Amino acid sequence: MTTQGSKRSYGDACGISRALDVVGERWALMVVRELLLGPKRFSDIRRGLPRLSADVLAQRLRGLEEAGIVRHRKLGPPSSSQVYELTPSGLALESVLIELGRWGGANGPPPTDEMGMSLDSHLVSLRTLFAPERAEGFDALVQLRFGEECFAADVGDGAIEVTRNEIAAPDATIAGDEGALLAVVHGRRDLAEAIAAGDLRIEGDQEVAARFTTLFPLPEPALA
């Protein structure tokens, strides 16, 4: 790689290499992933990426700010916290991350028992695995509640939008353990069993909640 000022560069005019010049550093895209669902404080990003040191996170955030991908701002009262959020340029990376997630889910090495997933990565994986053909004729607002964290899943017109948000009148609410929900949508657990075990709870329209959990099949690997 060549050097441009203090930054390393591939020195290649291809759009792929120029993109990697900006987001190809280790942890950079993981930081972007943690911000896809909305603004976070520095400590919240670290909580989602526990193997990332504070110093390296500060470096990555600084680099992403310089590239116009991330910005930080101060929230109004009562919190008055400093948060980081994606710019429009950063949000445009969502489709890239979704496709990377699909490829990795189908063709990457299987996860080990030592590997974890942040809460946000569980929710982003719903976008990654969403199958529009399974959602034909399905139009619903589903509240996902994990502890104190609330997410809104809006399904309609063959698409899904997941945001960190509380819905005033959802069609159904699924609450409990995010790992249990992922196990159900992956087909590794039965929804009724997860509810009977107390790992998940459903409020509102039971059929909507049950249908929602069927919209996220695991991707098939590429043919050899």
Secondary structure, DSSP 8 states (H G I E B T S, - for coil): -EEETTEEE----SHHHHHHHHH-STTHHHHHHHHTTS-B-HHHHHHH-TTS-HHHHHHHHHHHHHTTSEEEEE--TTT--EEEEE-HHHHTTHHHHHHHHHHHHHHS----TT----HHHHHHHHHHH--GGGGTT--EEEEEEETTEEEEEEEETTEEEEEE---SS-SEEEEE-HHHHHHHHTTSS-HHHHHHTTSEEEEE-HHHHHHHTTS---------
